[in-house]
Amino acid sequence: MEKMPFQPNTLERATTMIRTANLDMRNTETVVTTSDWKAGLPVMAASTFTLRDLRLDDAPSLLAMLTTEEVARFISPPPTSVEGFEAFIMWAQNERQAGNYACFAVVPKGMTTAVGIFQVRSLEKGFTTAEWGFAIGSQFWGTGMFAEGARMVVDFAIDVIGVNRLEARAAVANGRGNGALRKIGAVQEGVLRRSFIRNGVHHDQVLWGIVADDWRLQRLSQEPKAVSIN
Ligand SMILES: CC(C)(COP(=O)(O)OP(=O)(O)OC[C@H]1O[C@@H](n2cnc3c(N)ncnc32)[C@H](O)[C@@H]1OP(=O)(O)O)[C@@H](O)C(=O)NCCC(=O)NCCS
């Protein structure tokens, strides 16, 4: 999502909440086995990484990974400090509890903190239509982490949250972001003219859509076929 719903002006309020928050949050990794995602996101293991809820101790690694020029060029300005990322993480937890938003941290095997995020936010009451976005530290680009994580997050949005239509917006000039969406099966639906401003420049954005029925069919066709032995 080019426009991250978190706005830095929520920093002050969230900082107060961080001070009063239960510090257990820093190191707990709760495996949620129910579909009550508002109470906590599940830990989803992939071949080379894990997706899990954000934790406050992800703030320094997210600052390092998501504020480089190549990552931040086509997304809304990320926070510029550890405190700013902590405020974002607190905001994300609150929005999840309110049922408006889910943000997964991407944690490579052998590491304990996040190198990227996948976020999904409701665009209307009830989460039927949602928008998603993602950003991963550039040293992990081209590793397959995006595609595998994206499929898990779309499955989660559709199967667990109940999203029927998932939109993404990517600046036309963001070749990699558009290539990433195309390759996982999102459909290019149109161009939103001058819909995104970054560093004083107005960008056109490609609108990408995934609808639940198409996604289920695509998933079915990719599942290994049962082999019958006579
Ligand atoms: C978007 C992002 C998460 C994708 O992860 P990634 O690891 O780079 O993605 P992948 O390498 O798996 O896929 C990108 C695809 O785009 C293709 N691509 C790269 N540059 C391209 C370009 N200029 N034009 C078209 N396609 C391009 C790649 O070849 C690749 O396809 P392939 O695997 O079939 O060869 C990552 O690039 C990122 O964090 N970017 C910065 C944040 C951002 O722009 N987020 C998107 C907002 S919608």
The ligand as an SDF file (V2000), in Angstrom:
LIG
                    3D

 48 50  0  0  0  0  0  0  0  0999 V2000
    7.4920   -4.9150   -3.4350 C   0  0  0  0  0  0  0  0  0  0  0  0
    8.4760   -5.9030   -2.7940 C   0  0  0  0  0  0  0  0  0  0  0  0
    7.9830   -6.3580   -1.4270 C   0  0  0  0  0  0  0  0  0  0  0  0
    8.5550   -7.1300   -3.7080 C   0  0  0  0  0  0  0  0  0  0  0  0
    9.5140   -8.0360   -3.2030 O   0  0  0  0  0  0  0  0  0  0  0  0
   10.6540   -8.5890   -4.1990 P   0  0  0  0  0  0  0  0  0  0  0  0
   11.4070   -9.6390   -3.4900 O   0  0  0  0  0  0  0  0  0  0  0  0
   11.3810   -7.4340   -4.7540 O   0  0  0  0  0  0  0  0  0  0  0  0
    9.7230   -9.2470   -5.3360 O   0  0  0  0  0  0  0  0  0  0  0  0
   10.1380  -10.3550   -6.3520 P   0  0  0  0  0  0  0  0  0  0  0  0
   11.5730  -10.2460   -6.7250 O   0  0  0  0  0  0  0  0  0  0  0  0
    9.6730  -11.6830   -5.8360 O   0  0  0  0  0  0  0  0  0  0  0  0
    9.1920   -9.9770   -7.5690 O   0  0  0  0  0  0  0  0  0  0  0  0
    9.3720   -8.8030   -8.2930 C   0  0  0  0  0  0  0  0  0  0  0  0
    9.1280   -9.0960   -9.7430 C   0  0  0  0  0  0  0  0  0  0  0  0
    9.1520   -7.8600  -10.4680 O   0  0  0  0  0  0  0  0  0  0  0  0
   10.0340   -7.9880  -11.5480 C   0  0  0  0  0  0  0  0  0  0  0  0
   10.5960   -6.6750  -11.7960 N   0  0  0  0  0  0  0  0  0  0  0  0
   11.6690   -6.1150  -11.2170 C   0  0  0  0  0  0  0  0  0  0  0  0
   11.8650   -4.8790  -11.7270 N   0  0  0  0  0  0  0  0  0  0  0  0
   10.8920   -4.6740  -12.6430 C   0  0  0  0  0  0  0  0  0  0  0  0
   10.5740   -3.6100  -13.5010 C   0  0  0  0  0  0  0  0  0  0  0  0
   11.2970   -2.4840  -13.5180 N   0  0  0  0  0  0  0  0  0  0  0  0
    9.5030   -3.7320  -14.3010 N   0  0  0  0  0  0  0  0  0  0  0  0
    8.7620   -4.8660  -14.2810 C   0  0  0  0  0  0  0  0  0  0  0  0
    9.0240   -5.9340  -13.4760 N   0  0  0  0  0  0  0  0  0  0  0  0
   10.0770   -5.8160  -12.6780 C   0  0  0  0  0  0  0  0  0  0  0  0
   11.0770   -8.9850  -11.0960 C   0  0  0  0  0  0  0  0  0  0  0  0
   11.7520   -9.5720  -12.2030 O   0  0  0  0  0  0  0  0  0  0  0  0
   10.2140   -9.9770  -10.3240 C   0  0  0  0  0  0  0  0  0  0  0  0
    9.5540  -10.9030  -11.1680 O   0  0  0  0  0  0  0  0  0  0  0  0
   10.1740  -12.3880  -11.4060 P   0  0  0  0  0  0  0  0  0  0  0  0
   10.3960  -13.0020  -10.0620 O   0  0  0  0  0  0  0  0  0  0  0  0
    9.1150  -13.0780  -12.2060 O   0  0  0  0  0  0  0  0  0  0  0  0
   11.4580  -12.1850  -12.1480 O   0  0  0  0  0  0  0  0  0  0  0  0
    9.8770   -5.2430   -2.6490 C   0  0  0  0  0  0  0  0  0  0  0  0
   10.4280   -4.9810   -3.9260 O   0  0  0  0  0  0  0  0  0  0  0  0
    9.8130   -3.9540   -1.8410 C   0  0  0  0  0  0  0  0  0  0  0  0
    9.7960   -3.9800   -0.6330 O   0  0  0  0  0  0  0  0  0  0  0  0
    9.7950   -2.7850   -2.5250 N   0  0  0  0  0  0  0  0  0  0  0  0
    9.7590   -1.4900   -1.8420 C   0  0  0  0  0  0  0  0  0  0  0  0
    8.4030   -1.1830   -1.2170 C   0  0  0  0  0  0  0  0  0  0  0  0
    7.3250   -1.1730   -2.2730 C   0  0  0  0  0  0  0  0  0  0  0  0
    7.4930   -0.6000   -3.3380 O   0  0  0  0  0  0  0  0  0  0  0  0
    6.1940   -1.8090   -1.9700 N   0  0  0  0  0  0  0  0  0  0  0  0
    5.1030   -1.9750   -2.9090 C   0  0  0  0  0  0  0  0  0  0  0  0
    4.0490   -1.0200   -2.6840 C   0  0  0  0  0  0  0  0  0  0  0  0
    2.5960   -1.5390   -3.5910 S   0  0  0  0  0  0  0  0  0  0  0  0
  1  2  1  0
  2  3  1  0
  2  4  1  0
  2 36  1  0
  4  5  1  0
  5  6  1  0
  6  7  2  0
  6  8  1  0
  6  9  1  0
  9 10  1  0
 10 11  2  0
 10 12  1  0
 10 13  1  0
 13 14  1  0
 14 15  1  0
 15 16  1  0
 15 30  1  0
 16 17  1  0
 17 18  1  0
 17 28  1  0
 18 19  1  0
 18 27  1  0
 19 20  2  0
 20 21  1  0
 21 22  1  0
 21 27  2  0
 22 23  1  0
 22 24  2  0
 24 25  1  0
 25 26  2  0
 26 27  1  0
 28 29  1  0
 28 30  1  0
 30 31  1  0
 31 32  1  0
 32 33  2  0
 32 34  1  0
 32 35  1  0
 36 37  1  0
 36 38  1  0
 38 39  2  0
 38 40  1  0
 40 41  1  0
 41 42  1  0
 42 43  1  0
 43 44  2  0
 43 45  1  0
 45 46  1  0
 46 47  1  0
 47 48  1  0
M  END
$$$$
